[in-house]
Structures are given as structure tokens and as C-alpha cells.
Amino acid sequence: MTLRLTDEETEALRAEAEREARSMQEVARAAVREYVARRGNARLVDDELQYVVTTYAEALRRLGES
């Protein structure tokens, strides 16, 4: 995989890597892992919410009427 960054993105990544005393690659890989984990958690929440809405649709409808 080749990742192409703008000059501004490269400089921001370089600066962050320097602040953290890590390589640019380490910082970029950590960012990807965090992004994937966050998206995965969001999908789990969406799935659980869909389950609740489907399972308790009638109760939710009645609660909305009060």
C-alpha cells in the first residue's frame, strides 16, 4: 500500500511524530488502528440500537404517545 499525503498532512504527521518521539509510520499506523476501532464500535452500537428498536417497537411507540 502506498499512502500519499499532501505537504501539509506530511508536515503535521512529522511534527506529531517528533512530539511523541516516534516514527511517522508508528503514528500513522496508530491513527489507522484508532479509526478502525472507532468505526467498528460505531457499527456495534448501530446494530444494538437496531435490535432494541425492532424488539421493543411497540413499547417505544406507546412511550412516544405519553
N, C-alpha and C positions, 0 to 999 in steps of 0.2 A: 504494500500500500504506500502511496505517496501522498503526503498532505501538503498542499500548497497554501501558504498563508500570505496575507498582504504584508507589506513592510511594517505597518502599524501593529498588526497582530504579532508578528515576529518580535518586534521590539518589546511589546507588552509581555510576551512569554519569556523573553530573555531577562527582563527586569524582575519578573516574579521568580524565576529560577534563581537568579542571583540573591534575591532577598531570602529565599528558602535554602540557599546553599545546596541546590540540587541541579541536576541537568535539565535542559529544556525538555528532553524526551521524558524524563520522570514526571515532570509537572504536567505535560500534555497527556501522558497515559493515565495519571491520577484523575485528571479532568474528565477523560472519557469514561473511566470506571464510575465516577460520581454521577455523570449524566445517565449512563445506562442503569445504574441502581435506582436513581430518582424516577426514571421513566417506568421501570419495572414496578416500583412501589405504586406509582400513579395508576398503572394498569390493574394492580391488585385491588386498590381502593375502588376503581370503577366497576370491577367485577363484583365486589362485595355489595356496593351500592345497588347495582342492577338486581342482585339476588334479593336484597331487602325490599326494594320497590316492587318486584314481581311477587314475592312471597306474601307481603303484607299490603298489597294494593288496596284491598277493601278497607282495612283498618286505617290506612293513610287517607283514603278518600273521606271516611267518616270524621277523622280528626280535622280535616280541612273544612268540614261543614260547621264545626263548632265555633 
